[in-house]
């Protein structure tokens, strides 16, 4: 067995780190299963007849009223798992990358990781199907147990409400469906928390988990819509339509629930592909309505019913606020490379301490094009080869990217472009180095994630002198103008001497709409250089080098602050009013105070951590700014870059490229002929291409193929 190692500065051995990570995973799984049992027990008589009375009795002398015990049961465990996840991912960064040729063969979960094509879910693994089935079972149990619980006393309830039994059944059914929808809402925000530790703890990334957010969103809104319609039906048949205008200060308020449903329906309608793809800006702007939706939801239910979904939303708010703080700084855009295929590579300045793995993504905002729109793009640079710059590639495929390309195509009109960024975000670890052979299959601009992988392998082969996997890059383009995307495989600067000779790279390029080579030689890459303002700063880590440990501190301290603030509110204001006067503190006012205290706690903790790390990196940032502002430095960089552009990329890659005209690749033949005990197959590009590759890898014809899909196309 061959073993290759990446150097590590960690004082802990890999074996020790793996043991600690294993213990963290075991503890996190145990806590999650315990929390899951709480969800299972909640809709039962045991919970309401035995547990709730104990909690109510205990609240007479507690600091938080009944909300405290419920919150500690359902919110604290998940936030504790998030803190454990931060420690786990921090240790993952300290671990050296052990590459074994037999790693994938020993993976006892490899059968469960095989891809399956299931409509309308798309590409899923058996593990994903298992957890999806478990989630559906949980929802079915929640629904059936609550129906049994409420229908067992339906006669007494109907008499109390003064309605017929069949009418009371509609009322209770509507309530149960709403409670089931709350389960979907509980998990809705985890996939869109880009910097959260929950996803990488289980080996997931935010961009790869967007499909879960979509599934959960559809399920939640379907259930909430039925929930609202059934209540309207109940009010209509029982002659109580006036209750639609009821805002009960001591229980569930109907008006905010109806407003929340209306806002949710507007948001939901724009998410369907027919609208989202044709009118993306409408989809983008209406998605901000989630703020109103969540506000109305909390005013509708109060904090008692919201505690079960609070941890996911709490972590999302932390992530969203940190992204807001990072995006306030305008970053230093150095240059842009413009390709003939309406593609632009943007090169930003960064501090050397900002490290990121291959296939990372970065979100960009250009205020001159749109003040609100943020778009994700693949990072093509390598943090080891290009320590001072970070690059993204942008293909012109929509109105926003078209406007950006137009700006870059007319450099005489602009010498500075104001840009804000969020990220970069990437997987906690990369596994492609553990394969004997890599087959990278891309369509069009889908090649961009593979640029960062190839650059990482260049660094590994030339600097660390370790054995790299053989690489077969199969790229499908429409015409020869898109062929220039291959020129981006090597960076402008930083490529070590003899890098291509150390890399076993073969490129099969397919031009589907051209039957022979173009008679005219394609235009070379054109570089546009910018003159940033002194206020433009290089991109820095959001929370410094130990960002995951800082995130753990933010989660812990913000929740502790929230509990302190809520405790003081209840001890000195709510509790005396409820028990010392004839008044009862309104439910919706409690929810409003809780919302404000959550925001205040997160704002205080996250701002303090962000500003502390910003102050620590200010000196390094100033040094980079002074160097970039030097005319001599800029002129030397221009001269060096021009020299590199003329000679390096194309000369290094020409011998590795085999071009095919007028046909598409026979993917089945290519994959079945690949040799190696472990073959990593990565597909990026159009949905049909990814689905075709997934179908071949899951066919069972060969056992050495390990598939992974990389795409933002949902």
C-alpha positions, -999 to +999 in steps of 0.1 A: +000+000+000+013+034-010+011+062+015+016+099+006+016+127+031+011+164+030+033+183+054+015+196+085+024+221+112+002+205+137+018+193+169-007+165+172-002+133+152-028+123+126-037+093+147-044+115+178-065+139+157-085+111+142-092+097+176-104+131+189-125+135+158-140+101+162-149+109+198-165+142+187-186+124+161-197+098+185-207+125+211-225+146+185-244+116+172-254+106+207-266+141+215-285+142+182-302+108+188-312+120+223-326+152+208-344+131+182-360+110+210-373+143+224-390+150+191-404+115+190-418+118+225-432+153+222-465+143+204-475+117+231-495+115+263-463+108+282-449+142+273-480+163+280-493+143+310-460+136+328-432+159+315-450+192+309-466+193+345-432+188+360-418+216+338-447+239+347-443+232+384-406+239+381-411+273+365-426+288+396-390+294+408-370+293+376-352+322+359-368+316+325-404+307+330-415+275+311-397+287+280-363+279+297-367+241+302-382+237+267-354+257+252-328+237+270-344+205+258-346+214+221-323+243+214-292+238+236-283+202+223-282+213+186-261+244+194-237+222+214-234+199+184-226+230+163-198+239+188-184+203+186-186+206+148-164+237+149-138+218+169-140+189+145-134+210+114-106+229+131-088+196+137-095+186+101-074+216+090-046+205+113-045+170+099-021+160+072-037+146+040-030+109+041-034+094+006-037+057+003-043+038-029-066+013-011-085+039+010-117+037-010-116-001-012-116-003+026-145+021+029-174+000+041-199+027+033-189+028-004-220+008-014-242+033+004-224+062-013-232+049-048-253+074-067-288+068-078-310+086-103-345+091-088-370+115-103-377+142-093-349+141-066-321+139-092-288+124-081-289+110-046-270+083-027-284+055-007-273+074+025-293+104+014-323+082+007-320+066+041-320+099+059-348+112+037-369+081+046-361+086+083-372+122+080-405+112+063-410+086+090-405+112+117-430+135+100-456+107+096-451+097+133-454+133+144-486+136+124-502+103+134-492+106+171-506+141+174-538+131+156-543+102+180-535+125+209-560+152+199-587+129+185-588+108+217-605+137+235-623+152+205-658+149+221-648+169+252-629+194+230-660+199+207-682+205+237-657+231+251-656+249+218-693+247+212-690+230+178-699+197+162-675+168+165-668+167+128-660+204+129-637+199+158-619+172+138-611+198+111-598+222+137-575+196+153-564+183+119-554+218+109-533+222+141-516+189+136-506+197+101-491+230+112-471+212+139-458+188+113-448+217+091-428+230+120-406+199+118-397+208+082-390+244+093-367+230+120-342+217+094-348+243+067-320+268+075-291+243+080-283+239+043-281+276+037-258+285+066-227+286+044-202+290+073-220+267+097-202+237+112-232+214+112-228+205+075-191+198+074-194+177+106-213+152+084-192+157+053-216+181+035-212+215+019-237+243+016-237+243-022-242+205-022-270+207+003-291+233-014-313+205-027-323+196+009-333+233+015-355+231-016-371+198-006-378+210+030-391+244+017-416+227-006-428+203+022-430+231+048-450+254+026-473+226+014-481+217+050-485+254+061-508+261+032-531+231+041-529+242+077-541+277+069-568+266+045-582+240+070-585+266+097-604+289+073-627+260+064-633+253+101-641+290+108-664+290+078-684+259+086-687+268+123-697+304+116-666+319+131-649+338+103-645+367+126-616+347+142-595+354+112-591+389+127-583+376+161-550+386+178-551+367+211-526+382+236-526+349+257-525+322+230-520+317+193-526+348+172-543+343+139-535+376+121-497+372+121-502+336+110-523+346+080-498+374+071-470+349+074-487+324+052-494+351+026-457+362+026-446+325+024-468+319-006-453+348-025-418+336-016-427+299-025-443+307-059-411+324-072-390+294-063-405+271-089-380+265-118-403+281-145-402+314-126-368+312-110-349+305-142-367+331-163-370+358-137-341+352-114-341+388-100-377+384-089-368+351-072-338+367-056-355+397-042-387+379-030-365+355-011-357+383+014-393+379+025-380+351+048-374+379+073-411+388+075-421+352+073-400+343+104-412+374+123-448+366+116-442+329+125-428+338+159-456+363+166-481+336+155-469+307+176-449+323+204-415+310+216-429+278+232-437+262+198-407+279+181-380+264+204-378+233+183-368+253+151-349+280+170-314+264+168-313+262+130-325+298+127-301+309+154-271+294+135-283+309+103-285+344+118-250+341+131-238+331+097-258+358+080-245+385+102-209+375+098-213+375+061-228+410+064-198+422+083-174+407+057-193+422+028-191+458+041-154+459+031-147+467-005-120+444-018-089+450-039-096+438-075-062+437-093-070+424-128-093+406-151-085+381-179-111+383-207-116+352-229-132+350-263-160+328-251-176+356-230-158+344-199-139+366-174-114+356-147-113+382-118-081+383-097-083+397-062-056+405-037-056+384-005-034+380+025-012+349+025-029+336+056-062+330+037-062+294+028-090+274+011-095+240-004-101+232-041-137+235-054-143+264-030-168+291-040-170+328-034-200+351-035-196+385-053-215+417-052-209+446-077-229+476-065-226+493-099-245+464-114-269+456-085-267+467-049-285+436-036-276+407-058-250+382-047-238+355-071-216+324-063-186+316-085-160+289-084-126+298-070-101+287-096-068+298-079-048+277-054-039+292-020-005+275-021+005+284-056-010+319-055-004+331-019-012+367-027-042+364-051-075+346-053-094+342-086-129+333-098-141+326-133-174+341-145-193+328-176-217+352-192-250+334-188-275+360-174-282+397-173-259+403-143-229+384-158-236+400-192-233+435-177-201+425-159-186+412-191-195+444-209-177+464-183-146+442-187-148+444-225-146+482-224-116+488-200-113+524-211-145+532-193-134+520-159-101+519-140-116+506-108-145+482-100-161+483-066-166+447-054-176+431-021-172+394-014-184+367+010-163+336+015-145+317+002-164+286+013-152+251+006-154+215+019-137+207+052-115+182+034-109+169-001-108+132-010-098+133-046-061+127-038-070+093-023-077+078-058-053+062-082-070+079-111-092+109-115-117+114-143-129+149-145-159+153-169-171+189-176-195+206-199-189+242-209-182+264-179-184+233-157-147+230-161-141+258-135-141+236-103-116+213-120-092+242-125-086+245-088-082+207-085-056+206-112-037+235-097-038+217-063-023+186-080+004+208-096+014+221-062+014+186-047+035+171-075+061+199-078+065+211-042+057+182-019+072+156-043+043+131-036+027+107-060-004+121-076-033+103-093-034+101-131-058+127-144-081+124-174-100+156-181-129+152-205-142+186-215-172+192-238-175+226-256-198+239-282-172+257-303-136+267-305-141+300-287-150+281-255-118+261-260-099+290-245-112+279-211-084+254-211-059+284-210-070+290-174-058+256-161-024+271-152-022+303-131-006+336-143+021+334-116+034+310-091+036+279-112+068+260-103+093+251-130+086+218-147+052+215-132+036+199-163+062+172-165+054+161-130+017+159-136+002+130-154-026+150-172-044+140-203-071+162-218-098+150-242-116+181-256-148+177-276-161+205-299-197+194-306-206+221-332-175+222-353-163+195-376-128+207-382-102+231-367-110+268-371-091+284-399-083+315-378-061+313-347-081+322-316-074+355-300-051+353-270-062+361-235-066+398-228-057+412-194-074+443-179-055+459-150-072+481-124-061+509-101-078+502-067-084+528-041-063+529-010-094+520+010-098+487-010-085+459+012-072+424+003-095+396+012-089+383+047-102+354+067-135+364+083-125+353+118-087+349+114-066+318+112-085+300+139-119+309+124-137+277+135-126+282+171-138+318+169-171+306+155-175+281+184-169+310+208-195+332+190-221+304+191-215+298+228-213+334+240-242+346+219-265+319+233-253+325+268-260+362+264-294+355+250-302+333+281-290+360+304-310+387+287-342+365+286-336+355+322-334+392+333-365+400+313-385+372+328-372+376+364-378+414+367-406+421+342-426+392+329-426+370+360-438+398+384-465+408+359-478+372+355-478+364+392-482+398+410-510+415+390-541+407+372-524+412+339-507+385+318-477+394+296-489+389+260-475+360+240-468+380+209-449+406+230-428+379+246-420+366+211-411+402+199-388+406+229-372+373+222-365+382+186-349+414+196-328+397+223-316+370+198-305+397+173-288+418+201-269+388+215-257+376+181-248+412+172-227+417+203-208+384+202-202+383+164-192+420+162-167+416+190-151+386+175-150+401+140-136+434+151-109+417+172-097+396+143-099+426+119-077+446+142-052+417+143-050+415+105-049+452+100-011+454+100-007+426+074-034+442+053-017+476+054+016+461+042-001+445+012-019+478+004+014+497+005+031+472-017+002+472-043+001+510-043+037+512-053+041+521-090+073+502-093+057+471-078+028+473-102+049+479-133+071+449-125+040+428-119+026+438-153+058+430-171+061+396-154+024+387-160+027+396-197+057+374-201+039+346-183+008+349-205+028+347-237+046+315-228+034+295-199-001+281-201-005+270-237+030+257-242+027+236-211-007+221-221-006+217-258+011+182-257-016+170-232-046+180-253-064+157-278-092+175-297-123+158-312-146+176-336-183+172-344-191+146-317-198+140-281-178+118-258-187+082-254-188+084-216-196+048-210-167+036-230-143+061-214-153+052-179-153+015-184-118+016-199-102+036-171-077+015-152-070+017-115-082+001-083-099+033-072-111+058-098-126+091-087-152+104-112-162+141-108-188+156-131-196+193-134-219+210-159-254+206-173-278+184-155-281+158-183-243+154-183-241+148-146-271+124-147-255+104-175-222+100-156-240+091-124-261+064-142-229+048-156-211+049-122-242+034-104-248+007-131-226-019-113-206-027-145-174-018-126-167-015-089-138+009-089-158+041-099-165+066-071-188+094-083-192+130-071-213+157-086-202+194-085-228+219-097-251+248-087-277+236-112-305+223-090 
